[in-house]
Amino acid sequence: MANGQQIIEQFESFAPKKFAFEGDPIGLQIGTLNKEVKRVLVTLDVLESVVDEAIEKNIDLIIAHHPPIFSKLAKVTDQSAAGRIVMKCIRHDIAVYAAHTNLDVAEGGVNDLMATALGLTDTSVLAPSFENTVYKLVVFVPESAAEQVAEALGRAGAGHIGAYSDCQFHSTGIGQFKPTADANPYRGKPGQVERVTEVRIETIVTELNQKQVIRAMKKAHPYEEVAYDLLRQEIAAPSLGLGRIGYLEEAIPLKAFAEHVRTAFAVENLRFVGDENRMVRKIAVLGGDGNKYVSTAAFAGADVLVTGDLYFHVAHDAMALGLAVVDPGHHVESVMKQGVVDLLTERFDKQNIKGVELFVSVTNTNPFQFL
């Protein structure tokens, strides 16, 4: 069994609120997380039809990408769609949690899912917005407990360097301490100096995972008071942000790439800007409305930007910059539904969280139809 707070804690382990842009109305928007949650629905949008689906499926918590309450509501009545959404959720005890730009920025979030759907390789961040500062964690552990603490650090995400995990350095020395009269020591007696063979474990953590790593370290450590240091490193910190840029396996004509986008996102129709015969390989993707990032994509050397809601005059700007644009619509962000379910399933398995069912919303929230 799990409560709502536990579930959101696991969600925020990969899409923390600190990633969100200023003013973005993320987080709990309706209801409470202080309750048992057995069934979770993941959706792109929270429309009234999605709430009806949630009621039918006896959902306890909705996790959405687009916040249902984006600006303040003057009133909550059944005379507006927003009011009916709030009323139905409260009446049926359905909590609604929104993760918008933080899910765009997150590793494995919307933009990574879009890049994966298109088969891009060697991807990097298009528009950095968050520097994931690197720290060295040093902890001193009695020799008998060194292995269990080292394993706990690795499981919590410490020691990731490039394509390697569980990177640590161990050295052995003598630790000294004197328990006071109020102490309850693992080794030694109050008032007597104790010397113990200890292992110094050094590893790497980041701004993003340091809290969960330190929590896991303390839980695995046998000492009443854990001696450790957290030292900021001057090495280049990995950046996170909006959009991704990467490569197709081989260059193809723009028209063929546009067809690839249409198939990858299962859209009925799309628009594209540029010479259909131009060969393209370096691709930028940005979920949602990417009009502000046309110049960013062009200056990053992209042949094509895949994004939604392209404005007429911005299309002209892209042409002037020599950048092709493929617009499959805003709704392709719906790739996040299965993506979030997969990420949560993985974390529930690691944390041994049982009894929670995850559902991908089947309600179509795309407002557009095509002739």
Disulfide bonds with the S-S distance in Angstrom:
none
